[in-house]
Amino acid sequence: MSQNLNNVIRQAEQVILGKPQQIRFALACLLARGHLLIEDLPGVGKTTLAHVLARTLGLQFQRIQFTSDLLPADILGVSVFQRPGTDARAGEFKFHPGPIFAQMILADEINRATPKAQSALLEAMEEQQVTIEGTTRPLPSPFFVIATQNPAYQIGTFALPESQLDRFLMRIQMGYPDAHAERGLLSGVDRREIVAQLSPQMESSELLALQKRAREIFVSPALLDYVQAILRYTREAARYTHGLSPRAGLALLSCARAWALLDGRDAVTPEDVQAVVPGVVSHRLQATGEFSRQNSAVLVRELIEAVSIP
């Protein structure tokens, strides 16, 4: 692992106290060129994590607050007619880019917007481009979406459809801090002041190089057998409404490669796959019947225990 990547982790841990696993998940997701969904209660550090990553990685950052009256144009941008005398191109429509044209987007409380507004992110997340008024415009590289989501039982939320959930490479939860970390938060400096003073620990070019390096991490045939066994089990077991898709299998491999890179290794092990299974699988699997009341952590643990390593 590069020294700058070590510095990124170290600096993030100084702000997000007691959450090293969540930081590693977020970085693995970014190195795998995916998008991250953070689902948890308000006030546990979801937005702060996004700000910390953007500043630490030196990425251009935009925050979009999703509300019930948000329109797709508020995300993508809009063309405005230039009146005569305003500029050299007067009498024409001029496109004004929306906040989506940034390297890192924070879609804050994404499930408080209507499905129409949520869908404005689909093409951007899948193809790294947006089509507006018949014109396709590329997005910056790297491009990374972090979306925060409140629990579905809270007032004013709209559930994300399965097709949009699948666009997120990983879903994680922040959880409450332990007593030691919470004491540090209560007695320390305001997190917003610390975030404002953070300095970039790498440039975009190095991040792109690390993403390329992650894709080159070696995966053995035996490891592919293990991933296929996981996919096959979810498709055959009666406890799931439907099994994991081929895209989910690719997501497992991408995240496992990034996890190995974070550990400074050039080959993926079964332990890397098991480490990223909770983030990759939890929002893609649904239990049926008597198992539907089990939370995602239990389902993931049972999946890992049920599939033996070849």
For each residue, the residues with C-beta under 8 A, 3 or more apart:
1: 5 6 261 262 263 264
2: 5 6 202 206 210
3: 6 7
4: 7 8 201 202 206
5: 1 2 8 9 27 202 210 262
6: 1 2 3 9 10
7: 3 4 10 11 201 202
8: 4 5 11 12 27 56 57 201 202
9: 5 6 12 13 20 23 24 27
10: 6 7 13 14
11: 7 8 14 15 52 56 198 201
12: 8 9 15 16 23 49 52 53 56
13: 9 10 16 17 19 20 23
14: 10 11 17 194
15: 11 12 48 52 191 194 195 198
16: 12 13 19 22 23 45 48 49 52
17: 13 14 177 181 182 184 185
18: 177 178 180 181 182 184
19: 13 16 22 23 45 49 174 175 177 181
20: 9 13 23 24
21: 24 25
22: 16 19 25 26 49 172 174
23: 9 12 13 16 19 20 26 27 49
24: 9 20 21 27 28 259 262
25: 21 22 28 29 36 170 172 276 279
26: 22 23 29 30 36 49 53 146 172
27: 5 8 9 23 24 30 31 53 258 262
28: 24 25 31 32 170 255 258 259 262 276 279
29: 25 26 32 34 35 36 169 170 255 258 279
30: 26 27 33 34 36 53 57 142 144 207 211
31: 27 28 210 211 214 258 261 262
32: 28 29 169 211 214 251 254 255 257 258
33: 30 142 211 254
34: 29 30 168 169 170 251 254 255
35: 29 125 144 145 146 147 167 168 169
36: 25 26 29 30 144 145 146 147 168 169 170 171 172
37: 110 146 147 148 149 165 168 170 171 172 283
38: 46 49 50 146 147 148 149 171 172 173 174
39: 148 149 150 151 171 172 173
40: 44 46 148 151 173 174 175
41: 44 150 151
42: 150
43:
44: 40 41 174 175 176 177
45: 16 19 48 49 174 177 191
46: 38 40 49 50 148 174
47: 50 51 63 106 108 148
48: 15 16 45 51 52 191 195
49: 12 16 19 22 23 26 38 45 46 52 53 146 174
50: 38 46 47 53 54 61 63 104 106 146 148
51: 47 48 54 55 61 106 195
52: 11 12 15 16 48 49 55 56 195 198
53: 12 26 27 30 49 50 56 57 59 104 146
54: 50 51 57 59 60 61 103 104 106
55: 51 52 58 61 195 198 199 200
56: 8 11 12 52 53 198 200 201
57: 8 30 53 54 104 200 201 202 207
58: 55 200 201 202 203 204
59: 53 54 102 103 104 142 144 204 207
60: 54 102 103 104 140
61: 50 51 54 55 102 103 104 106
62: 99 100 101 102 104 105 106
63: 47 50 99 105 106 108
64: 70 74 75 99 100 105 106 107 108
65: 70 108 109
66: 70 107 108 109 110 111 112 113 117 118
67: 70 109 112 113
68: 112 113 114 156
69:
70: 64 65 66 67 74 75 113 114 117
71: 74 75 116 117
72: 75 76 116 117 119 120
73: 76 77 78 98
74: 64 70 71 98 117
75: 64 70 71 72 98 99 100 117 120 121
76: 72 73 98 100 120 130 132
77: 73 95 96 97 98 100 101 132
78: 73 95 96 98
79: 93 94 95 96 132 133
80: 93 94 96
81: 92 93 94
82: 86 87 89 90 91 92 93 94
83: 86 90 91
84: 90 91
85: 90
86: 82 83 90
87: 82 90
88:
89: 82 92 94
90: 82 83 84 85 86 87
91: 82 83 84
92: 81 82 89
93: 79 80 81 82
94: 79 80 81 82 89
95: 77 78 79 132 133 135
96: 77 78 79 80
97: 77 100 101 137
98: 73 74 75 76 77 78 101
99: 62 63 64 75 102 105
100: 62 64 75 76 77 97 105 120 121 124 130 139
101: 62 77 97 98 137 139 140
102: 59 60 61 62 99 105 140
103: 54 59 60 61 140 141 142 143 144 204
104: 50 53 54 57 59 60 61 62 143 144 145 146
105: 62 63 64 99 100 102 143 144 145 146
106: 47 50 51 54 61 62 63 64 146 147 148
107: 64 66 110 121 145 146 147 148
108: 47 63 64 65 66 147 148
109: 65 66 67 112 113 148 149 150
110: 37 66 107 113 118 121 147 148 149 160
111: 66 118 149 150 152 157 158 159 160
112: 66 67 68 109 150 156 157 158
113: 66 67 68 70 109 110 117 118 158
114: 68 70 117 118 158
115: 118 119 158 161
116: 71 72 119 120
117: 66 70 71 72 74 75 113 114 120
118: 66 110 111 113 114 115 121 158 160 161 164
119: 72 115 116 122 164
120: 72 75 76 100 116 117 124
121: 75 100 107 110 118 124 125 145 147 164 167
122: 119 125 126 163 164 167
123: 126 127 129 130 131
124: 100 120 121 127 128 129 130 139 143 145
125: 35 121 122 145 167 168
126: 122 123 167
127: 123 124
128: 124 138 139 141 143
129: 123 124 136 137 138 139
130: 76 100 123 124 136 137 139
131: 123 134 135 136 137
132: 76 77 79 95 135 137
133: 79 95
134: 131
135: 95 131 132
136: 129 130 131
137: 97 101 129 130 131 132
138: 128 129
139: 100 101 124 128 129 130 143
140: 60 101 102 103 143
141: 103 128 204 208
142: 30 33 59 103 204 207 208 211
143: 103 104 105 124 128 139 140
144: 30 35 36 59 103 104 105
145: 35 36 104 105 107 121 124 125 168
146: 26 35 36 37 38 49 50 53 104 105 106 107
147: 35 36 37 38 106 107 108 110 121 168
148: 37 38 39 40 46 47 50 106 107 108 109 110
149: 37 38 39 109 110 111 160
150: 39 41 42 109 111 112 154 157
151: 39 40 41 154 157
152: 111 157 159
153: 157
154: 150 151 157
155:
156: 68 112
157: 111 112 150 151 152 153 154
158: 111 112 113 114 115 118
159: 111 152
160: 110 111 118 149 164 165
161: 115 118 164 165
162: 165 166
163: 122 166 167
164: 118 119 121 122 160 161 167 168
165: 37 160 161 162 168 171 283 284
166: 162 163 245 247 248 284
167: 35 121 122 125 126 163 164
168: 34 35 36 37 125 145 147 164 165 171 283
169: 29 32 34 35 36 251 254 255 280
170: 25 28 29 34 36 37 251 255 276 279 280
171: 36 37 38 39 165 168 279 282 283
172: 22 25 26 36 37 38 39 278 279
173: 38 39 40
174: 19 22 38 40 44 45 46 49
175: 19 40 44
176: 44 182
177: 17 18 19 44 45 181 182 185
178: 18 181 182
179: 182 183
180: 18 183 184
181: 17 18 19 177 178 184 185
182: 17 18 176 177 178 179 185 186
183: 179 180 186 187
184: 17 18 180 181 187 188
185: 17 177 181 182 188 191
186: 182 183
187: 183 184
188: 184 185
189: 193 194
190: 193 194
191: 15 45 48 185 194 195
192: 195 196
193: 189 190 196 197
194: 14 15 189 190 191 197 198
195: 15 48 51 52 55 191 192 198
196: 192 193
197: 193 194
198: 11 15 52 55 56 194 195
199: 55
200: 55 56 57 58 203
201: 4 7 8 11 56 57 58
202: 2 4 5 7 8 57 58 206 207
203: 58 200 206 207
204: 58 59 103 141 142 207 208
205: 208 209
206: 2 4 202 203 209 210
207: 30 57 59 142 202 203 204 210 211
208: 141 142 204 205 211 212
209: 205 206 212 213
210: 2 5 31 206 207 213 214 261
211: 30 31 32 33 142 207 208 214 215
212: 208 209 215 216
213: 209 210 216 217 261
214: 31 32 210 211 217 254 257 258 261
215: 211 212 254 257
216: 212 213
217: 213 214 257 258 260 261 265 266 267 268
218: 266 267 268
219: 223 224 253 256 257 267 268
220: 223 224 267 268
221: 224 225
222: 225 226 310
223: 219 220 226 227 256 268 269 270 273
224: 219 220 221 227 228 253
225: 221 222 228 229 310
226: 222 223 229 230 270 273 307 309 310
227: 223 224 230 231 249 252 253 273
228: 224 225 231 232 249
229: 225 226 232 233 307 308 310
230: 226 227 233 234 244 249 252 273 277 303 307
231: 227 228 234 235 243 244 246 248 249
232: 228 229 235 236 243
233: 229 230 236 237 303 306 307
234: 230 231 237 240 243 244 285 303
235: 231 232 240 242 243 244
236: 232 233 243
237: 233 234 240 243 306
238: 288
239: 287 288 289 291 299
240: 234 235 237 243 285 286 287 288
241: 286 287 288
242: 235 286
243: 231 232 234 235 236 237 240
244: 230 231 234 235 248 249 281 284 285
245: 166 248 249 284
246: 231 249 250
247: 166 250 251
248: 166 231 244 245 251 252 280 281 284
249: 227 228 230 231 244 245 246 252 253
250: 246 247 253 254
251: 32 34 169 170 247 248 254 255 280
252: 227 230 248 249 255 256 273 276 277 280 281
253: 219 224 227 249 250 256 257 268
254: 32 33 34 169 214 215 250 251 257 258
255: 28 29 32 34 169 170 251 252 258 259 276 279 280
256: 219 223 252 253 259 260 268 272 273 275 276
257: 32 214 215 217 219 253 254 260 261 268 272
258: 27 28 29 31 32 214 217 254 255 261 262 276
259: 24 28 255 256 262 263 268 272 275 276
260: 217 256 257 263 265 266 267 268 269 272
261: 1 31 210 213 214 217 257 258 264 265
262: 1 5 24 27 28 31 258 259
263: 1 259 260 272
264: 1 261
265: 217 260 261 268 269
266: 217 218 260
267: 217 218 219 220 260
268: 217 218 219 220 223 253 256 257 259 260 265 272 273
269: 223 260 265 272 273
270: 223 226 273 274 309
271: 274 275
272: 256 257 259 260 263 268 269 275 276
273: 223 226 227 230 252 256 268 269 270 276 277
274: 270 271 277 304
275: 256 259 271 272
276: 25 28 170 252 255 256 258 259 272 273 279 280
277: 230 252 273 274 280 281 300 303 304
278: 172 281 282 296 297 300
279: 25 28 29 170 171 172 255 276 282
280: 169 170 248 251 252 255 276 277 284
281: 244 248 252 277 278 284 285 300 303
282: 171 278 279 285 296 297 299 300
283: 37 165 168 171 296
284: 165 166 244 245 248 280 281
285: 234 240 244 281 282 296 299 300 303
286: 240 241 242 292
287: 239 240 241 291 292 294 299
288: 238 239 240 241 291 292
289: 239 292
290: 293
291: 239 287 288 294 299
292: 286 287 288 289
293: 290
294: 287 291 298 299
295: 298 299
296: 278 282 283 285 299 300
297: 278 282 300 301
298: 294 295 301 302
299: 239 282 285 287 291 294 295 296 302 303
300: 277 278 281 282 285 296 297 303 304
301: 297 298 304 305
302: 298 299 305 306
303: 230 233 234 277 281 285 299 300 306 307
304: 274 277 300 301 307
305: 301 302
306: 233 237 302 303
307: 226 229 230 233 303 304
308: 229
309: 226 270
310: 222 225 226 229
